[in-house]
C-alpha cells in the first residue's frame, strides 16, 4: 500500500505514519482540506504556524509554500485524510449550487476550522474508506462527498465562500519582499514566478532589475551566505541546516559551500 494512499485518485488521500516526519517543501496548487484522524499535524508558512490534533480540520489556501511536520501519537500512529479542492470542481459546484463569492477574500491563508457537529459527522463518514482497503469509494460517491464537505464548510463559516470561490489569478506582488521571505524553499523558479503573479519571462526580468543577478544565482548565494552565518554565528551543524536552506543533499550543500567560500562548512 502506498503512502499517501489515494481514496479518490488525485482528489482524496489517506496518509499514515508510525514515526515523525518533516516535509520541507510543500506547494499547494489548490485549496486543501486536511482532517486529522490521529496524531499531530503542524503547518509552517512564512506568515503562519498552525498545529492541530485528533479530530480537528484545517483549510489550506492555494498557491502557497510551506512545511509540514507529522507527529504520531505516543505508542500510536499518525493519520490524516487530505481532500484537494481542485478549482475545476469548485467551479462546477459554484455553477450547480449557484454559489459565488461576495467579495475578495482578505483573511488568513490557512484556517483552523472550529468544531462543528455536522463537519465531525462528515469527517467520520470518510474514515472507513481510508482504513479499510476493501471499502470502495466510486468517483461519483467521491464527488458527492466533496460537494457535501464544501457546503458544510460554508454553513459553518459563511465567509469561506469568498475563500473557496475566488478564481482570480495571483496578483503581482512585491518581488523583493517575497523572495527574502521564501528563498529557503527548494522549488523551481517557475513556481516562484507563479506565486508572485508573473510569467516566467516577467519574473526573470523583474528579478534581474531588483537583485541585479539571475534568480538561480541569487538563490544559491543567499542560501550559502545564510548557511555560513548559521554555522559561524549560531554554531549550527551543516547536517542540521542544509535541508532547511533548500539543499537536497548534504554532499551537494558541502560542495557548493566549498566552491563559494574555499573551505568545507565543517572548517568554519
ChimeraX commands (.cxc) that place a marker at each C-alpha (Angstrom):
marker #1 position 0.00,0.00,0.00 radius 0.5
marker #1 position 1.41,3.39,-0.97 radius 0.5
marker #1 position 1.61,6.36,1.39 radius 0.5
marker #1 position -0.31,8.54,0.96 radius 0.5
marker #1 position -2.92,6.18,-0.47 radius 0.5
marker #1 position -5.47,7.53,-2.93 radius 0.5
marker #1 position -9.07,7.07,-1.87 radius 0.5
marker #1 position -10.27,9.02,-4.92 radius 0.5
marker #1 position -7.38,9.37,-7.42 radius 0.5
marker #1 position -5.88,12.84,-7.41 radius 0.5
marker #1 position -8.50,14.23,-5.03 radius 0.5
marker #1 position -8.86,12.36,-1.69 radius 0.5
marker #1 position -5.81,10.87,0.04 radius 0.5
marker #1 position -5.07,8.98,3.24 radius 0.5
marker #1 position -1.67,9.41,4.93 radius 0.5
marker #1 position -0.33,7.31,7.79 radius 0.5
marker #1 position 3.00,7.17,9.65 radius 0.5
marker #1 position 4.47,5.46,12.69 radius 0.5
marker #1 position 7.43,7.87,13.08 radius 0.5
marker #1 position 7.73,11.67,12.96 radius 0.5
marker #1 position 8.44,13.20,9.56 radius 0.5
marker #1 position 9.08,16.75,8.42 radius 0.5
marker #1 position 8.31,17.55,4.80 radius 0.5
marker #1 position 10.35,20.61,3.98 radius 0.5
marker #1 position 8.73,21.92,0.82 radius 0.5
marker #1 position 5.06,21.64,0.08 radius 0.5
marker #1 position 3.34,23.60,-2.67 radius 0.5
marker #1 position -0.43,23.76,-2.79 radius 0.5
marker #1 position -1.85,24.42,-6.25 radius 0.5
marker #1 position -5.37,24.05,-4.89 radius 0.5
marker #1 position -7.17,24.79,-1.65 radius 0.5
marker #1 position -6.81,21.71,0.54 radius 0.5
marker #1 position -8.86,20.37,3.45 radius 0.5
marker #1 position -6.90,18.30,5.97 radius 0.5
marker #1 position -8.75,16.18,8.50 radius 0.5
marker #1 position -6.69,14.83,11.40 radius 0.5
marker #1 position -7.63,11.25,12.26 radius 0.5
marker #1 position -4.85,10.76,14.83 radius 0.5
marker #1 position -1.56,12.35,15.82 radius 0.5
marker #1 position -0.48,15.96,15.34 radius 0.5
marker #1 position -0.15,18.00,12.14 radius 0.5
marker #1 position 1.86,21.25,12.11 radius 0.5
marker #1 position 1.89,23.63,9.15 radius 0.5
marker #1 position 4.53,26.36,8.87 radius 0.5
marker #1 position 4.41,29.06,6.21 radius 0.5
marker #1 position 6.15,32.42,6.07 radius 0.5
marker #1 position 3.29,34.09,7.93 radius 0.5
marker #1 position 1.62,31.34,9.97 radius 0.5
marker #1 position 2.29,28.34,12.18 radius 0.5
marker #1 position -0.76,26.18,12.87 radius 0.5
marker #1 position -0.97,22.88,14.75 radius 0.5
marker #1 position -3.93,20.55,15.02 radius 0.5
marker #1 position -4.55,17.22,16.70 radius 0.5
marker #1 position -7.00,14.33,16.54 radius 0.5
marker #1 position -10.47,15.32,15.32 radius 0.5
marker #1 position -9.53,18.79,14.03 radius 0.5
marker #1 position -9.69,20.17,10.49 radius 0.5
marker #1 position -7.54,22.71,8.63 radius 0.5
marker #1 position -8.27,24.52,5.38 radius 0.5
marker #1 position -5.07,25.39,3.49 radius 0.5
marker #1 position -5.21,28.13,0.86 radius 0.5
marker #1 position -3.98,27.63,-2.71 radius 0.5
marker #1 position -0.73,28.97,-4.20 radius 0.5
marker #1 position 1.40,28.66,-1.06 radius 0.5
marker #1 position 4.73,27.28,0.04 radius 0.5
marker #1 position 5.19,25.72,3.45 radius 0.5
marker #1 position 6.49,22.87,5.57 radius 0.5
marker #1 position 4.57,20.12,7.34 radius 0.5
marker #1 position 5.59,18.18,10.44 radius 0.5
marker #1 position 3.69,14.94,11.05 radius 0.5
marker #1 position 3.88,13.56,14.60 radius 0.5
marker #1 position 2.28,10.22,15.62 radius 0.5
marker #1 position 0.62,9.74,18.99 radius 0.5
marker #1 position 2.77,8.19,21.71 radius 0.5
marker #1 position 2.54,4.47,21.08 radius 0.5
marker #1 position 0.24,5.06,18.12 radius 0.5
marker #1 position 0.16,6.23,14.52 radius 0.5
marker #1 position -0.27,9.42,12.55 radius 0.5
marker #1 position -3.27,9.50,10.22 radius 0.5
marker #1 position -4.78,12.23,8.06 radius 0.5
marker #1 position -7.31,12.50,5.27 radius 0.5
marker #1 position -6.47,15.12,2.65 radius 0.5
marker #1 position -9.02,16.50,0.18 radius 0.5
marker #1 position -7.75,18.55,-2.73 radius 0.5
marker #1 position -10.44,21.12,-3.56 radius 0.5
marker #1 position -9.48,21.49,-7.18 radius 0.5
marker #1 position -10.54,24.63,-8.97 radius 0.5
marker #1 position -12.41,22.94,-11.81 radius 0.5
marker #1 position -14.55,21.04,-9.30 radius 0.5
marker #1 position -15.18,24.17,-7.22 radius 0.5
marker #1 position -16.25,26.00,-10.39 radius 0.5
marker #1 position -18.68,23.17,-11.12 radius 0.5
marker #1 position -20.09,23.31,-7.58 radius 0.5
marker #1 position -20.44,27.09,-7.83 radius 0.5
marker #1 position -22.48,26.74,-11.03 radius 0.5
marker #1 position -24.66,23.85,-9.83 radius 0.5
marker #1 position -25.37,25.33,-6.40 radius 0.5
marker #1 position -25.46,28.97,-7.56 radius 0.5
marker #1 position -22.72,29.88,-5.09 radius 0.5
marker #1 position -20.42,32.84,-5.59 radius 0.5
marker #1 position -18.03,34.89,-3.54 radius 0.5
marker #1 position -19.49,38.12,-2.22 radius 0.5
marker #1 position -16.14,39.89,-2.23 radius 0.5
marker #1 position -12.43,39.12,-2.50 radius 0.5
marker #1 position -11.16,37.11,0.46 radius 0.5
marker #1 position -8.68,39.09,2.59 radius 0.5
marker #1 position -8.30,36.89,5.69 radius 0.5
marker #1 position -5.54,34.46,6.71 radius 0.5
marker #1 position -4.46,31.98,4.01 radius 0.5
marker #1 position -4.88,28.98,6.33 radius 0.5
marker #1 position -7.84,28.45,8.65 radius 0.5
marker #1 position -8.31,26.04,11.55 radius 0.5
marker #1 position -11.98,25.04,11.29 radius 0.5
marker #1 position -13.94,25.42,14.57 radius 0.5
marker #1 position -15.56,22.29,16.00 radius 0.5
marker #1 position -18.90,21.62,14.30 radius 0.5
marker #1 position -21.02,18.50,14.82 radius 0.5
marker #1 position -22.03,18.33,11.16 radius 0.5
marker #1 position -18.41,18.54,9.98 radius 0.5
marker #1 position -17.44,15.96,12.61 radius 0.5
marker #1 position -20.09,13.63,11.22 radius 0.5
marker #1 position -18.81,14.25,7.71 radius 0.5
marker #1 position -15.28,13.53,8.89 radius 0.5
marker #1 position -16.33,10.20,10.43 radius 0.5
marker #1 position -18.13,9.16,7.23 radius 0.5
marker #1 position -14.85,9.20,5.26 radius 0.5
marker #1 position -12.63,7.42,7.80 radius 0.5
marker #1 position -13.86,3.87,6.95 radius 0.5
marker #1 position -12.85,4.32,3.29 radius 0.5
marker #1 position -9.34,5.19,4.47 radius 0.5
marker #1 position -8.86,2.41,6.99 radius 0.5
marker #1 position -10.49,-0.47,5.14 radius 0.5
marker #1 position -8.83,-1.49,1.90 radius 0.5
marker #1 position -11.98,-3.41,0.95 radius 0.5
marker #1 position -14.13,-0.25,1.09 radius 0.5
marker #1 position -14.65,1.26,-2.36 radius 0.5
marker #1 position -15.37,4.94,-2.94 radius 0.5
marker #1 position -16.52,5.37,-6.51 radius 0.5
marker #1 position -15.80,8.56,-8.41 radius 0.5
marker #1 position -19.46,9.55,-8.25 radius 0.5
marker #1 position -19.59,8.98,-4.49 radius 0.5
marker #1 position -16.29,10.81,-4.01 radius 0.5
marker #1 position -17.51,13.89,-5.88 radius 0.5
marker #1 position -20.69,13.88,-3.79 radius 0.5
marker #1 position -18.57,13.72,-0.60 radius 0.5
marker #1 position -16.54,16.71,-1.74 radius 0.5
marker #1 position -19.68,18.70,-2.55 radius 0.5
marker #1 position -21.08,17.80,0.87 radius 0.5
marker #1 position -17.86,18.93,2.56 radius 0.5
marker #1 position -17.80,22.25,0.72 radius 0.5
marker #1 position -21.42,23.00,1.64 radius 0.5
marker #1 position -20.82,22.09,5.28 radius 0.5
marker #1 position -17.73,24.33,5.39 radius 0.5
marker #1 position -19.74,27.28,4.08 radius 0.5
marker #1 position -22.54,26.52,6.52 radius 0.5
marker #1 position -20.05,26.52,9.43 radius 0.5
marker #1 position -18.12,29.58,8.22 radius 0.5
marker #1 position -20.09,31.64,5.65 radius 0.5
marker #1 position -17.03,33.81,4.91 radius 0.5
marker #1 position -15.37,30.76,3.35 radius 0.5
marker #1 position -17.41,31.25,0.17 radius 0.5
marker #1 position -15.00,34.11,-0.60 radius 0.5
marker #1 position -12.04,31.86,0.27 radius 0.5
marker #1 position -13.15,28.88,-1.84 radius 0.5
marker #1 position -14.74,30.60,-4.80 radius 0.5
marker #1 position -12.12,33.22,-5.62 radius 0.5
marker #1 position -10.96,32.17,-9.08 radius 0.5
marker #1 position -8.80,35.18,-9.84 radius 0.5
marker #1 position -5.14,34.72,-10.77 radius 0.5
marker #1 position -2.49,35.61,-8.17 radius 0.5
marker #1 position -1.86,39.34,-8.38 radius 0.5
marker #1 position 1.59,40.75,-8.99 radius 0.5
marker #1 position 3.19,41.15,-5.57 radius 0.5
marker #1 position 6.34,42.75,-4.15 radius 0.5
marker #1 position 9.09,40.54,-5.57 radius 0.5
marker #1 position 11.87,41.58,-3.20 radius 0.5
marker #1 position 9.83,41.07,-0.03 radius 0.5
marker #1 position 8.52,37.70,-1.21 radius 0.5
marker #1 position 11.93,36.31,-2.19 radius 0.5
marker #1 position 13.63,37.46,1.00 radius 0.5
marker #1 position 10.93,35.63,2.97 radius 0.5
marker #1 position 10.82,32.45,0.89 radius 0.5
marker #1 position 14.30,31.89,-0.62 radius 0.5
marker #1 position 14.86,28.77,1.51 radius 0.5
marker #1 position 12.14,26.75,-0.22 radius 0.5
marker #1 position 13.57,24.33,-2.75 radius 0.5
marker #1 position 11.10,24.81,-5.61 radius 0.5
marker #1 position 11.63,25.54,-9.32 radius 0.5
marker #1 position 11.96,29.14,-10.46 radius 0.5
marker #1 position 8.69,28.59,-12.37 radius 0.5
marker #1 position 6.86,28.18,-9.04 radius 0.5
marker #1 position 8.35,31.40,-7.65 radius 0.5
marker #1 position 7.14,33.14,-10.81 radius 0.5
marker #1 position 3.63,31.77,-10.35 radius 0.5
marker #1 position 3.47,32.72,-6.68 radius 0.5
marker #1 position 4.50,36.30,-7.40 radius 0.5
marker #1 position 1.86,36.64,-10.13 radius 0.5
marker #1 position 4.26,36.71,-13.08 radius 0.5
marker #1 position 5.07,34.77,-16.20 radius 0.5
marker #1 position 8.48,33.09,-16.13 radius 0.5
marker #1 position 9.91,35.69,-18.52 radius 0.5
marker #1 position 8.40,38.54,-16.49 radius 0.5
marker #1 position 9.73,37.07,-13.26 radius 0.5
marker #1 position 13.28,36.77,-14.61 radius 0.5
marker #1 position 13.14,40.31,-15.98 radius 0.5
marker #1 position 11.83,41.83,-12.74 radius 0.5
marker #1 position 14.23,39.72,-10.68 radius 0.5
marker #1 position 17.24,40.99,-12.64 radius 0.5
marker #1 position 16.07,44.59,-12.12 radius 0.5
marker #1 position 15.51,44.04,-8.40 radius 0.5
marker #1 position 18.56,41.98,-7.42 radius 0.5
marker #1 position 20.98,42.55,-10.30 radius 0.5
marker #1 position 21.59,38.83,-10.90 radius 0.5
marker #1 position 19.58,35.89,-12.32 radius 0.5
marker #1 position 17.24,34.05,-9.88 radius 0.5
marker #1 position 19.19,30.79,-9.62 radius 0.5
marker #1 position 22.47,32.57,-8.86 radius 0.5
marker #1 position 20.84,34.79,-6.24 radius 0.5
marker #1 position 19.09,31.82,-4.57 radius 0.5
marker #1 position 22.34,29.84,-4.36 radius 0.5
marker #1 position 24.30,32.78,-2.92 radius 0.5
marker #1 position 21.55,33.74,-0.48 radius 0.5
marker #1 position 21.25,30.21,0.88 radius 0.5
marker #1 position 25.01,29.75,1.20 radius 0.5
marker #1 position 25.51,33.12,2.92 radius 0.5
marker #1 position 22.77,32.23,5.39 radius 0.5
marker #1 position 24.39,28.84,5.95 radius 0.5
marker #1 position 27.74,30.47,6.76 radius 0.5
marker #1 position 26.01,32.83,9.20 radius 0.5
marker #1 position 24.26,29.94,10.96 radius 0.5
marker #1 position 27.47,27.90,11.18 radius 0.5
marker #1 position 29.80,30.74,12.26 radius 0.5
marker #1 position 27.49,32.82,14.43 radius 0.5
marker #1 position 24.89,30.33,15.65 radius 0.5
marker #1 position 27.24,27.31,15.83 radius 0.5
marker #1 position 24.82,25.05,13.98 radius 0.5
marker #1 position 25.96,21.87,12.26 radius 0.5
marker #1 position 25.79,21.61,8.44 radius 0.5
marker #1 position 23.78,18.39,8.75 radius 0.5
marker #1 position 21.14,20.26,10.76 radius 0.5
marker #1 position 20.59,23.15,8.35 radius 0.5
marker #1 position 21.13,22.06,4.75 radius 0.5
marker #1 position 17.54,20.82,4.21 radius 0.5
marker #1 position 16.05,23.93,5.79 radius 0.5
marker #1 position 18.04,26.06,3.34 radius 0.5
marker #1 position 16.78,24.32,0.22 radius 0.5
marker #1 position 19.61,21.85,-0.49 radius 0.5
marker #1 position 18.53,18.32,-1.38 radius 0.5
marker #1 position 21.62,16.50,-0.09 radius 0.5
marker #1 position 24.40,17.21,2.40 radius 0.5
marker #1 position 27.05,16.41,-0.23 radius 0.5
marker #1 position 25.58,18.95,-2.67 radius 0.5
marker #1 position 25.47,21.56,0.09 radius 0.5
marker #1 position 29.07,20.86,1.15 radius 0.5
marker #1 position 30.48,21.02,-2.38 radius 0.5
marker #1 position 28.58,24.25,-3.16 radius 0.5
marker #1 position 29.72,25.78,0.12 radius 0.5
marker #1 position 33.37,24.89,-0.51 radius 0.5
marker #1 position 33.20,26.24,-4.06 radius 0.5
marker #1 position 31.91,29.61,-2.82 radius 0.5
marker #1 position 33.97,30.06,0.36 radius 0.5
marker #1 position 37.08,27.97,-0.37 radius 0.5
marker #1 position 36.62,25.76,2.68 radius 0.5
marker #1 position 34.23,22.97,3.66 radius 0.5
marker #1 position 31.41,24.00,6.04 radius 0.5
marker #1 position 32.92,21.88,8.80 radius 0.5
marker #1 position 36.07,24.03,8.63 radius 0.5
marker #1 position 34.11,27.00,9.98 radius 0.5
marker link #1:1,2 radius 0.2
marker link #1:2,3 radius 0.2
marker link #1:3,4 radius 0.2
marker link #1:4,5 radius 0.2
marker link #1:5,6 radius 0.2
marker link #1:6,7 radius 0.2
marker link #1:7,8 radius 0.2
marker link #1:8,9 radius 0.2
marker link #1:9,10 radius 0.2
marker link #1:10,11 radius 0.2
marker link #1:11,12 radius 0.2
marker link #1:12,13 radius 0.2
marker link #1:13,14 radius 0.2
marker link #1:14,15 radius 0.2
marker link #1:15,16 radius 0.2
marker link #1:16,17 radius 0.2
marker link #1:17,18 radius 0.2
marker link #1:18,19 radius 0.2
marker link #1:19,20 radius 0.2
marker link #1:20,21 radius 0.2
marker link #1:21,22 radius 0.2
marker link #1:22,23 radius 0.2
marker link #1:23,24 radius 0.2
marker link #1:24,25 radius 0.2
marker link #1:25,26 radius 0.2
marker link #1:26,27 radius 0.2
marker link #1:27,28 radius 0.2
marker link #1:28,29 radius 0.2
marker link #1:29,30 radius 0.2
marker link #1:30,31 radius 0.2
marker link #1:31,32 radius 0.2
marker link #1:32,33 radius 0.2
marker link #1:33,34 radius 0.2
marker link #1:34,35 radius 0.2
marker link #1:35,36 radius 0.2
marker link #1:36,37 radius 0.2
marker link #1:37,38 radius 0.2
marker link #1:38,39 radius 0.2
marker link #1:39,40 radius 0.2
marker link #1:40,41 radius 0.2
marker link #1:41,42 radius 0.2
marker link #1:42,43 radius 0.2
marker link #1:43,44 radius 0.2
marker link #1:44,45 radius 0.2
marker link #1:45,46 radius 0.2
marker link #1:46,47 radius 0.2
marker link #1:47,48 radius 0.2
marker link #1:48,49 radius 0.2
marker link #1:49,50 radius 0.2
marker link #1:50,51 radius 0.2
marker link #1:51,52 radius 0.2
marker link #1:52,53 radius 0.2
marker link #1:53,54 radius 0.2
marker link #1:54,55 radius 0.2
marker link #1:55,56 radius 0.2
marker link #1:56,57 radius 0.2
marker link #1:57,58 radius 0.2
marker link #1:58,59 radius 0.2
marker link #1:59,60 radius 0.2
marker link #1:60,61 radius 0.2
marker link #1:61,62 radius 0.2
marker link #1:62,63 radius 0.2
marker link #1:63,64 radius 0.2
marker link #1:64,65 radius 0.2
marker link #1:65,66 radius 0.2
marker link #1:66,67 radius 0.2
marker link #1:67,68 radius 0.2
marker link #1:68,69 radius 0.2
marker link #1:69,70 radius 0.2
marker link #1:70,71 radius 0.2
marker link #1:71,72 radius 0.2
marker link #1:72,73 radius 0.2
marker link #1:73,74 radius 0.2
marker link #1:74,75 radius 0.2
marker link #1:75,76 radius 0.2
marker link #1:76,77 radius 0.2
marker link #1:77,78 radius 0.2
marker link #1:78,79 radius 0.2
marker link #1:79,80 radius 0.2
marker link #1:80,81 radius 0.2
marker link #1:81,82 radius 0.2
marker link #1:82,83 radius 0.2
marker link #1:83,84 radius 0.2
marker link #1:84,85 radius 0.2
marker link #1:85,86 radius 0.2
marker link #1:86,87 radius 0.2
marker link #1:87,88 radius 0.2
marker link #1:88,89 radius 0.2
marker link #1:89,90 radius 0.2
marker link #1:90,91 radius 0.2
marker link #1:91,92 radius 0.2
marker link #1:92,93 radius 0.2
marker link #1:93,94 radius 0.2
marker link #1:94,95 radius 0.2
marker link #1:95,96 radius 0.2
marker link #1:96,97 radius 0.2
marker link #1:97,98 radius 0.2
marker link #1:98,99 radius 0.2
marker link #1:99,100 radius 0.2
marker link #1:100,101 radius 0.2
marker link #1:101,102 radius 0.2
marker link #1:102,103 radius 0.2
marker link #1:103,104 radius 0.2
marker link #1:104,105 radius 0.2
marker link #1:105,106 radius 0.2
marker link #1:106,107 radius 0.2
marker link #1:107,108 radius 0.2
marker link #1:108,109 radius 0.2
marker link #1:109,110 radius 0.2
marker link #1:110,111 radius 0.2
marker link #1:111,112 radius 0.2
marker link #1:112,113 radius 0.2
marker link #1:113,114 radius 0.2
marker link #1:114,115 radius 0.2
marker link #1:115,116 radius 0.2
marker link #1:116,117 radius 0.2
marker link #1:117,118 radius 0.2
marker link #1:118,119 radius 0.2
marker link #1:119,120 radius 0.2
marker link #1:120,121 radius 0.2
marker link #1:121,122 radius 0.2
marker link #1:122,123 radius 0.2
marker link #1:123,124 radius 0.2
marker link #1:124,125 radius 0.2
marker link #1:125,126 radius 0.2
marker link #1:126,127 radius 0.2
marker link #1:127,128 radius 0.2
marker link #1:128,129 radius 0.2
marker link #1:129,130 radius 0.2
marker link #1:130,131 radius 0.2
marker link #1:131,132 radius 0.2
marker link #1:132,133 radius 0.2
marker link #1:133,134 radius 0.2
marker link #1:134,135 radius 0.2
marker link #1:135,136 radius 0.2
marker link #1:136,137 radius 0.2
marker link #1:137,138 radius 0.2
marker link #1:138,139 radius 0.2
marker link #1:139,140 radius 0.2
marker link #1:140,141 radius 0.2
marker link #1:141,142 radius 0.2
marker link #1:142,143 radius 0.2
marker link #1:143,144 radius 0.2
marker link #1:144,145 radius 0.2
marker link #1:145,146 radius 0.2
marker link #1:146,147 radius 0.2
marker link #1:147,148 radius 0.2
marker link #1:148,149 radius 0.2
marker link #1:149,150 radius 0.2
marker link #1:150,151 radius 0.2
marker link #1:151,152 radius 0.2
marker link #1:152,153 radius 0.2
marker link #1:153,154 radius 0.2
marker link #1:154,155 radius 0.2
marker link #1:155,156 radius 0.2
marker link #1:156,157 radius 0.2
marker link #1:157,158 radius 0.2
marker link #1:158,159 radius 0.2
marker link #1:159,160 radius 0.2
marker link #1:160,161 radius 0.2
marker link #1:161,162 radius 0.2
marker link #1:162,163 radius 0.2
marker link #1:163,164 radius 0.2
marker link #1:164,165 radius 0.2
marker link #1:165,166 radius 0.2
marker link #1:166,167 radius 0.2
marker link #1:167,168 radius 0.2
marker link #1:168,169 radius 0.2
marker link #1:169,170 radius 0.2
marker link #1:170,171 radius 0.2
marker link #1:171,172 radius 0.2
marker link #1:172,173 radius 0.2
marker link #1:173,174 radius 0.2
marker link #1:174,175 radius 0.2
marker link #1:175,176 radius 0.2
marker link #1:176,177 radius 0.2
marker link #1:177,178 radius 0.2
marker link #1:178,179 radius 0.2
marker link #1:179,180 radius 0.2
marker link #1:180,181 radius 0.2
marker link #1:181,182 radius 0.2
marker link #1:182,183 radius 0.2
marker link #1:183,184 radius 0.2
marker link #1:184,185 radius 0.2
marker link #1:185,186 radius 0.2
marker link #1:186,187 radius 0.2
marker link #1:187,188 radius 0.2
marker link #1:188,189 radius 0.2
marker link #1:189,190 radius 0.2
marker link #1:190,191 radius 0.2
marker link #1:191,192 radius 0.2
marker link #1:192,193 radius 0.2
marker link #1:193,194 radius 0.2
marker link #1:194,195 radius 0.2
marker link #1:195,196 radius 0.2
marker link #1:196,197 radius 0.2
marker link #1:197,198 radius 0.2
marker link #1:198,199 radius 0.2
marker link #1:199,200 radius 0.2
marker link #1:200,201 radius 0.2
marker link #1:201,202 radius 0.2
marker link #1:202,203 radius 0.2
marker link #1:203,204 radius 0.2
marker link #1:204,205 radius 0.2
marker link #1:205,206 radius 0.2
marker link #1:206,207 radius 0.2
marker link #1:207,208 radius 0.2
marker link #1:208,209 radius 0.2
marker link #1:209,210 radius 0.2
marker link #1:210,211 radius 0.2
marker link #1:211,212 radius 0.2
marker link #1:212,213 radius 0.2
marker link #1:213,214 radius 0.2
marker link #1:214,215 radius 0.2
marker link #1:215,216 radius 0.2
marker link #1:216,217 radius 0.2
marker link #1:217,218 radius 0.2
marker link #1:218,219 radius 0.2
marker link #1:219,220 radius 0.2
marker link #1:220,221 radius 0.2
marker link #1:221,222 radius 0.2
marker link #1:222,223 radius 0.2
marker link #1:223,224 radius 0.2
marker link #1:224,225 radius 0.2
marker link #1:225,226 radius 0.2
marker link #1:226,227 radius 0.2
marker link #1:227,228 radius 0.2
marker link #1:228,229 radius 0.2
marker link #1:229,230 radius 0.2
marker link #1:230,231 radius 0.2
marker link #1:231,232 radius 0.2
marker link #1:232,233 radius 0.2
marker link #1:233,234 radius 0.2
marker link #1:234,235 radius 0.2
marker link #1:235,236 radius 0.2
marker link #1:236,237 radius 0.2
marker link #1:237,238 radius 0.2
marker link #1:238,239 radius 0.2
marker link #1:239,240 radius 0.2
marker link #1:240,241 radius 0.2
marker link #1:241,242 radius 0.2
marker link #1:242,243 radius 0.2
marker link #1:243,244 radius 0.2
marker link #1:244,245 radius 0.2
marker link #1:245,246 radius 0.2
marker link #1:246,247 radius 0.2
marker link #1:247,248 radius 0.2
marker link #1:248,249 radius 0.2
marker link #1:249,250 radius 0.2
marker link #1:250,251 radius 0.2
marker link #1:251,252 radius 0.2
marker link #1:252,253 radius 0.2
marker link #1:253,254 radius 0.2
marker link #1:254,255 radius 0.2
marker link #1:255,256 radius 0.2
marker link #1:256,257 radius 0.2
marker link #1:257,258 radius 0.2
marker link #1:258,259 radius 0.2
marker link #1:259,260 radius 0.2
marker link #1:260,261 radius 0.2
marker link #1:261,262 radius 0.2
marker link #1:262,263 radius 0.2
marker link #1:263,264 radius 0.2
marker link #1:264,265 radius 0.2
marker link #1:265,266 radius 0.2
marker link #1:266,267 radius 0.2
marker link #1:267,268 radius 0.2
view
